[in-house]
Amino acid sequence: MLFRIIHPYLEQGEQVIVSFEGVDSLPSSFVNTALLPLLHHFSFKTIKESLFFENTNSQINTMIKDRFKSATEKQLIIPVVSEPKQPLA
């Protein structure tokens, strides 16, 4: 799960770049499970300053932006089912 890879790096104060090379579109379920749970552990400001995306298109950008906007406006925090594992190195 992408969340388990990203979380430890953000926790250490590092920046993370996620590439969507070869991806044409993202379903909301992907953003809901891979990215929104980060809000349970970090402020939106921290996520915005530390998590970056490359090789995206307008659909991917809009999906990520809209899902985070909706979650932060509703102050929706997605519970994490299990603790993140150590980063893959």
BATI-745413 format. One record per atom (N, C-alpha, C): residue number from 1; residue in one letter; atom name; x, y, z. Coordinates in Angstrom, 1 decimal, m for minus. Layout:
N
R   seq   type   atom        X        Y        Z
R   NUM      A     CA        X        Y        Z
...
***
This chain:
89
R   seq   type   atom        X        Y        Z
R     1      M      N      0.8     m1.2      0.0
R     1      M     CA      0.0      0.0      0.0
R     1      M      C      0.9      1.2      0.0
R     2      L      N      0.5      2.2     m0.8
R     2      L     CA      1.3      3.4     m1.0
R     2      L      C      1.4      4.2      0.4
R     3      F      N      0.4      4.2      1.1
R     3      F     CA      0.4      4.9      2.4
R     3      F      C      1.5      4.4      3.3
R     4      R      N      1.7      3.1      3.3
R     4      R     CA      2.8      2.4      4.2
R     4      R      C      4.2      2.8      3.7
R     5      I      N      4.3      3.2      2.5
R     5      I     CA      5.6      3.6      1.9
R     5      I      C      5.9      5.1      2.2
R     6      I      N      4.9      5.9      2.0
R     6      I     CA      5.0      7.3      2.2
R     6      I      C      5.1      7.7      3.7
R     7      H      N      4.3      7.1      4.5
R     7      H     CA      4.2      7.6      5.9
R     7      H      C      5.5      7.7      6.7
R     8      P      N      6.4      6.6      6.6
R     8      P     CA      7.6      6.7      7.4
R     8      P      C      8.5      7.9      7.0
R     9      Y      N      8.5      8.2      5.7
R     9      Y     CA      9.4      9.3      5.2
R     9      Y      C      8.8     10.6      5.7
R    10      L      N      7.5     10.8      5.6
R    10      L     CA      6.9     12.0      6.1
R    10      L      C      7.2     12.2      7.6
R    11      E      N      7.1     11.1      8.3
R    11      E     CA      7.3     11.1      9.7
R    11      E      C      8.7     11.5     10.1
R    12      Q      N      9.7     11.2      9.2
R    12      Q     CA     11.1     11.6      9.4
R    12      Q      C     11.3     13.0      8.9
R    13      G      N     10.3     13.7      8.4
R    13      G     CA     10.4     15.1      7.8
R    13      G      C     11.0     15.1      6.4
R    14      E      N     11.0     14.0      5.7
R    14      E     CA     11.5     14.0      4.4
R    14      E      C     10.4     14.3      3.4
R    15      Q      N     10.9     14.8      2.2
R    15      Q     CA      9.9     15.0      1.1
R    15      Q      C      9.8     13.7      0.3
R    16      V      N      8.6     13.5     m0.2
R    16      V     CA      8.3     12.3     m1.0
R    16      V      C      7.7     12.8     m2.4
R    17      I      N      8.2     12.1     m3.4
R    17      I     CA      7.7     12.4     m4.8
R    17      I      C      7.1     11.1     m5.3
R    18      V      N      5.9     11.1     m5.7
R    18      V     CA      5.1     10.0     m6.2
R    18      V      C      5.0     10.2     m7.7
R    19      S      N      5.4      9.3     m8.5
R    19      S     CA      5.3      9.4    m10.0
R    19      S      C      4.1      8.6    m10.5
R    20      F      N      3.4      9.2    m11.4
R    20      F     CA      2.2      8.5    m12.0
R    20      F      C      2.5      8.3    m13.5
R    21      E      N      3.8      8.0    m13.8
R    21      E     CA      4.2      7.7    m15.1
R    21      E      C      3.5      6.5    m15.6
R    22      G      N      2.8      6.5    m16.8
R    22      G     CA      2.1      5.4    m17.3
R    22      G      C      0.7      5.3    m16.8
R    23      V      N      0.3      6.2    m15.9
R    23      V     CA     m1.1      6.1    m15.3
R    23      V      C     m1.9      7.2    m16.0
R    24      D      N     m3.1      6.8    m16.6
R    24      D     CA     m3.9      7.7    m17.3
R    24      D      C     m5.0      8.4    m16.4
R    25      S      N     m5.4      7.6    m15.4
R    25      S     CA     m6.5      8.2    m14.5
R    25      S      C     m6.4      7.5    m13.1
R    26      L      N     m7.0      8.1    m12.1
R    26      L     CA     m7.0      7.6    m10.8
R    26      L      C     m8.5      7.5    m10.3
R    27      P      N     m8.9      6.4     m9.7
R    27      P     CA    m10.2      6.3     m9.1
R    27      P      C    m10.2      7.0     m7.8
R    28      S      N    m11.3      7.5     m7.3
R    28      S     CA    m11.3      8.1     m6.0
R    28      S      C    m10.9      7.1     m4.9
R    29      S      N    m11.2      5.8     m5.1
R    29      S     CA    m10.9      4.8     m4.1
R    29      S      C     m9.4      4.7     m3.9
R    30      F      N     m8.6      4.9     m4.9
R    30      F     CA     m7.2      4.9     m4.7
R    30      F      C     m6.7      6.1     m3.8
R    31      V      N     m7.2      7.3     m4.1
R    31      V     CA     m6.8      8.4     m3.3
R    31      V      C     m7.3      8.2     m1.9
R    32      N      N     m8.5      7.7     m1.7
R    32      N     CA     m9.1      7.5     m0.4
R    32      N      C     m8.3      6.6      0.5
R    33      T      N     m7.7      5.5     m0.1
R    33      T     CA     m7.0      4.5      0.6
R    33      T      C     m5.5      4.8      0.7
R    34      A      N     m4.9      5.4     m0.4
R    34      A     CA     m3.5      5.5     m0.5
R    34      A      C     m3.0      6.8      0.1
R    35      L      N     m3.8      7.9      0.0
R    35      L     CA     m3.3      9.2      0.4
R    35      L      C     m4.1      9.9      1.6
R    36      L      N     m5.4      9.8      1.6
R    36      L     CA     m6.2     10.4      2.6
R    36      L      C     m5.9      9.9      4.0
R    37      P      N     m5.5      8.7      4.2
R    37      P     CA     m5.1      8.3      5.6
R    37      P      C     m4.0      9.0      6.2
R    38      L      N     m3.2      9.7      5.3
R    38      L     CA     m2.1     10.5      5.8
R    38      L      C     m2.6     11.6      6.7
R    39      L      N     m3.9     12.1      6.5
R    39      L     CA     m4.5     13.1      7.3
R    39      L      C     m4.7     12.7      8.8
R    40      H      N     m4.7     11.4      9.0
R    40      H     CA     m4.8     10.9     10.3
R    40      H      C     m3.5     11.1     11.2
R    41      H      N     m2.4     11.3     10.5
R    41      H     CA     m1.1     11.4     11.1
R    41      H      C     m0.4     12.8     10.9
R    42      F      N     m0.8     13.5      9.9
R    42      F     CA     m0.1     14.8      9.6
R    42      F      C     m1.2     15.8      9.2
R    43      S      N     m0.8     17.1      9.5
R    43      S     CA     m1.7     18.2      9.0
R    43      S      C     m1.7     18.3      7.5
R    44      F      N     m2.7     18.9      7.0
R    44      F     CA     m2.8     19.1      5.6
R    44      F      C     m1.6     19.9      5.1
R    45      K      N     m1.2     20.9      5.9
R    45      K     CA     m0.1     21.8      5.6
R    45      K      C      1.2     20.9      5.4
R    46      T      N      1.4     20.0      6.4
R    46      T     CA      2.6     19.2      6.3
R    46      T      C      2.6     18.3      5.0
R    47      I      N      1.5     17.7      4.7
R    47      I     CA      1.3     16.9      3.5
R    47      I      C      1.6     17.7      2.3
R    48      K      N      1.0     18.9      2.2
R    48      K     CA      1.1     19.8      1.1
R    48      K      C      2.6     20.2      0.9
R    49      E      N      3.3     20.4      2.0
R    49      E     CA      4.7     20.9      1.9
R    49      E      C      5.7     19.7      1.6
R    50      S      N      5.3     18.5      1.8
R    50      S     CA      6.2     17.3      1.8
R    50      S      C      5.9     16.3      0.7
R    51      L      N      4.7     16.3      0.2
R    51      L     CA      4.3     15.2     m0.7
R    51      L      C      4.1     15.9     m2.1
R    52      F      N      4.8     15.4     m3.1
R    52      F     CA      4.8     15.9     m4.4
R    52      F      C      4.5     14.8     m5.5
R    53      F      N      3.8     15.2     m6.6
R    53      F     CA      3.5     14.3     m7.6
R    53      F      C      4.1     14.7     m8.9
R    54      E      N      4.5     13.8     m9.7
R    54      E     CA      5.1     14.1    m11.0
R    54      E      C      4.5     13.1    m12.0
R    55      N      N      4.6     13.5    m13.3
R    55      N     CA      4.0     12.7    m14.4
R    55      N      C      2.5     12.5    m14.3
R    56      T      N      1.9     13.6    m13.9
R    56      T     CA      0.4     13.6    m13.8
R    56      T      C     m0.3     14.2    m15.0
R    57      N      N     m1.6     14.1    m15.0
R    57      N     CA     m2.4     14.8    m16.0
R    57      N      C     m3.5     15.5    m15.3
R    58      S      N     m4.4     16.2    m16.0
R    58      S     CA     m5.4     17.0    m15.3
R    58      S      C     m6.4     16.2    m14.5
R    59      Q      N     m6.7     14.9    m15.0
R    59      Q     CA     m7.6     14.1    m14.2
R    59      Q      C     m7.0     13.7    m12.9
R    60      I      N     m5.7     13.3    m12.9
R    60      I     CA     m5.1     12.9    m11.7
R    60      I      C     m5.0     14.1    m10.7
R    61      N      N     m4.5     15.2    m11.2
R    61      N     CA     m4.4     16.4    m10.4
R    61      N      C     m5.8     16.8     m9.8
R    62      T      N     m6.8     16.8    m10.6
R    62      T     CA     m8.1     17.1    m10.1
R    62      T      C     m8.6     16.1     m9.0
R    63      M      N     m8.4     14.8     m9.3
R    63      M     CA     m8.9     13.8     m8.3
R    63      M      C     m8.2     14.0     m7.0
R    64      I      N     m6.9     14.2     m7.0
R    64      I     CA     m6.2     14.3     m5.7
R    64      I      C     m6.6     15.6     m5.0
R    65      K      N     m6.7     16.7     m5.8
R    65      K     CA     m7.1     18.0     m5.2
R    65      K      C     m8.5     17.9     m4.6
R    66      D      N     m9.4     17.4     m5.4
R    66      D     CA    m10.8     17.3     m4.9
R    66      D      C    m11.0     16.4     m3.7
R    67      R      N    m10.3     15.3     m3.7
R    67      R     CA    m10.5     14.4     m2.5
R    67      R      C     m9.9     15.0     m1.2
R    68      F      N     m8.7     15.6     m1.4
R    68      F     CA     m8.1     16.3     m0.2
R    68      F      C     m9.0     17.5      0.3
R    69      K      N     m9.5     18.2     m0.7
R    69      K     CA    m10.3     19.4     m0.4
R    69      K      C    m11.6     18.9      0.4
R    70      S      N    m12.2     17.9     m0.1
R    70      S     CA    m13.4     17.3      0.5
R    70      S      C    m13.1     16.8      1.9
R    71      A      N    m12.0     16.1      2.1
R    71      A     CA    m11.7     15.5      3.4
R    71      A      C    m11.3     16.6      4.4
R    72      T      N    m10.6     17.7      4.0
R    72      T     CA    m10.2     18.7      4.9
R    72      T      C    m11.4     19.6      5.2
R    73      E      N    m12.2     19.9      4.3
R    73      E     CA    m13.4     20.7      4.5
R    73      E      C    m14.4     20.1      5.5
R    74      K      N    m14.5     18.8      5.4
R    74      K     CA    m15.4     18.1      6.3
R    74      K      C    m14.7     17.6      7.6
R    75      Q      N    m13.4     17.9      7.6
R    75      Q     CA    m12.5     17.5      8.7
R    75      Q      C    m12.6     16.0      8.9
R    76      L      N    m12.7     15.3      7.7
R    76      L     CA    m12.8     13.9      7.7
R    76      L      C    m11.4     13.3      7.9
R    77      I      N    m11.3     12.4      8.9
R    77      I     CA    m10.1     11.7      9.1
R    77      I      C    m10.4     10.2      8.9
R    78      I      N     m9.6      9.7      7.9
R    78      I     CA     m9.8      8.3      7.6
R    78      I      C     m9.0      7.4      8.6
R    79      P      N     m9.6      6.5      9.3
R    79      P     CA     m8.9      5.7     10.3
R    79      P      C     m7.9      4.8      9.6
R    80      V      N     m6.8      4.5     10.2
R    80      V     CA     m5.8      3.6      9.7
R    80      V      C     m6.0      2.3     10.3
R    81      V      N     m6.1      1.2      9.5
R    81      V     CA     m6.4     m0.1     10.0
R    81      V      C     m5.3     m0.7     10.7
R    82      S      N     m4.1     m0.5     10.2
R    82      S     CA     m2.9     m1.1     10.8
R    82      S      C     m1.8     m0.1     10.8
R    83      E      N     m0.8     m0.3     11.6
R    83      E     CA      0.4      0.6     11.7
R    83      E      C      1.2      0.4     10.4
R    84      P      N      1.8      1.5      9.9
R    84      P     CA      2.6      1.4      8.7
R    84      P      C      3.9      0.5      9.0
R    85      K      N      4.3     m0.1      8.0
R    85      K     CA      5.6     m0.9      8.0
R    85      K      C      6.7      0.0      7.8
R    86      Q      N      7.9     m0.5      8.0
R    86      Q     CA      9.1      0.3      7.7
R    86      Q      C      9.2      0.5      6.2
R    87      P      N      9.9      1.6      5.8
R    87      P     CA     10.0      1.9      4.4
R    87      P      C     10.8      0.8      3.6
R    88      L      N     10.4      0.7      2.4
R    88      L     CA     11.1     m0.2      1.5
R    88      L      C     12.4      0.5      1.0
R    89      A      N     13.5     m0.1      1.2
R    89      A     CA     14.7      0.6      0.8
R    89      A      C     15.5     m0.2     m0.3
***
